[in-house]
C-alpha cells in the first residue's frame, strides 16, 4: 500500500510540475512584435529597458518595473520597454535594432558612439540588467546607467566597464528569505562611477502591499515591500532622468 501511495504521490507531483511549467511558459511568453519602440530610434533618443523579477509577466501593471516604464514613456525623447528577465536575447535584439540607423544589420562605429541605453531591474531583473550590460560590453556598446533594485543573481556585483554609472538599492532585513545584492563595484573605476549602494529597511516601516498576491505578502517579506516602495522607485526614476539629461562625453 505504501508503495502504491508513493507512486500516486510521485505522479501527482509530476502533474503539478507539468502544469506549473506550462503556466510559467505562458506567463513568460514575449515577442519582439509586442514591443512598441520604433526601430531605429529617432536620433538623440534614449532607450530604457526594465527587467522584471521572478516569473513576473512582462506587461503586468501591478509590478513596479512595468509601472515605471509606462511613466518613462511620457518623457520626450525616451523610449522604454519592460522585458522578462528570462528574455535577455530579446533586449539585445531591441538595442541592436534601435540604434542600427542605416538598417544594414550591424552597428557602425558612429551608431555605437550615439547609442543611449539605460538598463534597470528588480530582483532577478537586476541581475539580468547587468548580464545584458556585460553582453553589450562584448559588442562595444556603451551603457549610460544601470540600476539594480534588490538584485538577486550570481554575477551581478561587478559592473562592466562599458557602463558609465551604476546605482544599487537593496534590503537585508531579518526574517526575510530573499536579500538583494548589498554591494556593487566597478570592474574599471576609471570608466564607471558607482553612485552608491543604498539600503532600505522595513522593520519599522510599512508599505502598501495591496498590489501583491497573498503568497508575495506572506513569503516575500521585505523583498516584496521594497518592490512596492514608492520612495525607492522615486529615487530610481530620478537617477534615470538625471542620466537622460546628461549628454554623452
N, C-alpha and C positions, 0 to 999 in steps of 0.2 A: 504493500500500500504506500509506504514511504517513497519507494522508487517511482511509482506512478504519479504521486503528488509532485515529486521533484521534476518529472518530465513535463507535467502540465504547467508547473510554475515557470520552467525554462521556456516553454512555448509562449506563454503569456508575456514574459519579459521580451521575447523576440518580437512579438506582435507590437508591443508598446514601443520598442526601439524603432521598428519599421514605420509606425505611424508618426513618431516624432521626427524621424529623418525626412519623411515626406512633407510634414508640416514645415520643418526648418527650410527645406529646399524651396517650397513655395514662398515662404516669408522672405527668403534671401534673393529671389529672382529679381534681377535688374538688368535692363538692356540699354544699350547706347541710345537707342531711339527714344527712350524715356527722358533723356536729359534735355534741358531747354536752352543750354548755352549755344549761341551761334558759333559755327566754326568755318573759317577762322574768326577770331575776335576782332572787333574794331581796334585800330591802332591806339595804343596807350591804355587799353583796358587792363583790369586786374582780374584774375581768375582765383576764386577762393573755393577750396574743396574741403568739406567737413565729413569726417568719418564717424559713423555711429558705432556704439559699443555692442558687445554681445551678439545676439541674433536679432537685434532690432531691425525692423523693416526700414528701408532707406527713406520712405516718404511718410513715416509715422510722425504726425504733427504733435504728438504728445511728448516727443523726445526733444531735448533742448538743442541738440545739434541741428535738427531739421528746422526748428523754430528760428534759430539764429540765421540759418541760410536764407529762409524766406524774408527775414528782415533786411539782410545784407543786399538782397536784390533790389531794394528800394533806393540804394545809394547809387548816384550817377557814376558810370564807368566801372561798376563792379558787377561781375557775373559770378554766381555762386551755385554750387551743387552739393547735395548730400549723397554720400555713397556708402554702401555697406562695407565694413572693414574686411569682408571676405572678397571684395571685388576691386582689389588694388590695380589689377590689369586694366580695368575699365577707367580708373582715374588716370593712369598713364596714357591711355589712348586719347582721353579727353584733352589732357595737357598738350600732347603732341599735335593734335589736330587744331587746337585753339590757337597755336602760335605758328602754324605752318601757313603763313600768309600767302605764299605763292602756290600752295597746294601741289607741290611736286613730290610729296610723300616723305620728305626729310627736312630736318631743321637746319637751315643755313646759319653761319656764324652771326649774321645780323639779326636773324629771327631769335636765336638763343639770347643774344645780348638784350633784346627788347622784351623778353618773357617776364611777366609779372605774376608770380604764383605765391599763394599763401595756403598753407595746409594746417588744419586743426582737427582734433578728435578727442573723444571721451572714452575712457576705459580701453577696450581692445582697439577702439578707433584712434586713440592716442598713439599706440604702438604702430598702427597702420600708417599714420601720418609720417612717422619717422622712417618707416620702411620704404614708403614712396619717395621721400626726400633722398634716401640712400640710392634708390634706383635712378632718380634724376641726376644725382651726382655722377653716376657711371656714364650718363649721357651728356654730361657737361652743362646741364640746365640748372640755372640758379633758382633759389627759393628765398623769397623776401622774409618770410616769417613762418615758424612752426609754433603751434600752441597745443599743449597737452593738458588734458583735464582728467585727473585721477587715472593716469595712463597705466595700463596693465599689459606687460609684454616682456619677453626675454631679452630683447636687444633695443630697448627704447631709451636708454640713458645717455648714449653717445650721439651727439648731434653731428651730422656730416658737414664737411667744410663748405659745401655749396649753399648752406643756409646762412643768411646774413644775421638773423636774430632769432632767438628762441626763448620761450617762457613756459613755465611749468606750474600748474596748480594741483594740489594733492591734499589728501587727508590720511591720517594714521590713527584714527580714533580707536580706543579699546573696544573689545567685543564686536568688532566689525570683521567679517571674514575676508573682505577684499580691501587691500590697501594699495593706493596708487604709488607710482614711481616718486620717490621723495627727493631725488637729486638728478639733474641732468648736467652734462658738461660738454664742452666743445671739443671736437677732435682737433681743431685748429683754432685756438683762441684769437689768433690774429685775423681770422676771417669771419668768425662767428661771435656775436655778443650774446651772452646769456643774460636775459633781462631779469631773471630771478626764479627761485623755487619758492612758491608761496603756499603756506599751509593753512588750511581751514579746519575748524573743529565744530562738531555739532553736539558735543557732550551737554552743553548748557544752552543750546540754541536750536529752535525748531524750524522746520521748513515745510511749506505746503506740499504734501505728497499726494494730493488728490489725483494727479495725473499718472500716478504709479499704480501698478497692479498690486493686489494683496501680497503676492509672492515677493515682489520687489520690496514692499514695505517691511515684510517680516524678515526676509533673508538678506536684503541688500544693505541694511543699516546705514552708516554714514556715506557709503559709496552711492547709494540711491539719493540720499539727501543732497550730496554735492552735485549730482547730475541735474537736480532741480533747483539749485540755489541761485536765485536771481542776482545776488551780489557777485558771485563768481562769474556768471555769464555776462554781467555788465562789464567786468574787467576784461574778459575775453574779447568782447565786442570793441572796447576802447583800444586794446592792443592791435586789433585788426585794422581799425580805422586809422590809427597812427601810422601803421605800415603803408596803408594805401596812400596816405597824404605825403609820405616820404618819397622823394624821387630817387631813382637809381643813381649810383655814383658814376 
